[in-house]
Amino acid sequence: MNKVYQVLLIGILIISCKEKKETKILESKVEFNQELVNELSKMTVIDQLVASNAHPPENYSHLTQEKWESFRDSVYATNQKRIGEFFNKYGFLGYDLVGKGGSFDFWLITQHSDHNPEFQQKVLEKMKIEVDKNNADPTKYAMLVDRVKINTGQKQIYGTQVTYNMNTGQAYPKSLKDSINVNQKRKSIGLENIEVYLNDMTKMYFDMNKQYCLDKGITEPKLYKIE
């Protein structure tokens, strides 16, 4: 009788464990969140407006340079506070939750949260987990790595963070740890050669600040030679 009882007890425990395991799997399944995608998309529109213009664009020409920069900073701070709420709830927003577009938007706003490098570092750590699961973009991860490095007084790895020569409009990388092997490191994570990247950034700067460049006597982008 005791043996029968023991067999029944073991069977119940096995079934119970199986049900708990299945429940855990169901609980961990992420459901796509379209409302979150829509909100991120709206936030990115204003983010790109301020990020793409170092000087007041036409619709904001009434603002002085100082007021434009203050407005830009307020946009970054407001957006970061909101995605901080998302991050506390979901961690890094990967493809499964918000798709590639939404994940990019979340990353982009994080990238522009330079006033809070501690937050950027926290996102970076969670993003690495999603990259390893193929649930986030490794090239964007590399850019956030560089961003955090620069914002915490370190040298960047991949050369993705640039500044510009104000006399020529040409982009060049901020402090770089290993310039000799940078293209090898970039290739390992899916980035193009740094010369191509810098030329693209130079062209973008010229297009987005064309009137300012023309006023400075810069009539066309100054590009690096690519062999």
C-alpha positions, 0 to 999 in steps of 0.5 A, a space after each residue: 500500500 505504501 509503495 502504491 502511495 509513493 508511486 502516486 505521489 511521485 506521479 503527482 509531483 511530476 505532473 505538478 512540475 511539468 505544469 509549473 514549467 509550462 506556465 513559466 514558459 507561457 509567462 515569459 512569452 513576449 507579446 507585440 505592443 503596437 501602442 508602445 511602437 506608436 508612442 516611440 515613433 512619435 517621440 522619435 520625430 521630435 528627437 530627430 528634429 533637434 538631433 538633425 539640426 545643430 542650429 535653429 531650422 527654418 520653422 524655429 528661426 525665431 529662436 536664438 542659438 542658445 534657446 535652440 540648444 535649451 529646447 533640444 536639451 529639454 526634448 532629450 530629457 523629456 524623452 529619456 524620462 519616458 523611455 526610462 519608464 519603459 525600461 523599468 518595465 520591460 528592460 531593453 525593448 527588443 524586436 519581439 516586443 516592438 519590432 525592429 522599428 520600435 527597437 531602433 527608436 528606443 535605442 535612438 532616444 537612449 543614444 541621445 540621453 547624454 545627460 544621463 550616462 548612468 541610464 545609458 549604461 544600464 540600457 547597454 547591459 540589457 541590450 547585450 542580452 537581447 543582442 545575444 538572443 538575436 533580438 536587437 541590432 549588434 551594430 546599434 549596440 556597438 554605437 551605444 558602447 562607444 557613446 557610453 565610453 565617450 560619456 564616461 571619459 573613456 576612449 571609444 572602440 568602434 569610432 562611431 562617435 564623431 565631431 566636425 571640423 567647423 571650417 570644413 564640415 568634415 566628420 572625424 572620430 572622437 577619442 579612439 582607443 585603437 585607430 590601427 585596428 578599428 576597421 577590423 573591430 567594426 567588421 567583427 560587429 557588422 559595421 562598414 569601414 570607418 572611412 565610408 562611415 565618416 563620409 556618410 556622416 559628413 554628407 549628412 551634416 552638410 545636407 542638414 546644415 546646408 545654409 550654415 555651411 554655405 555661410 561658412 564658405 563650405 560649398 560641398 562635403 569634404 570627403 576622405 579618400 577611399 582606396 
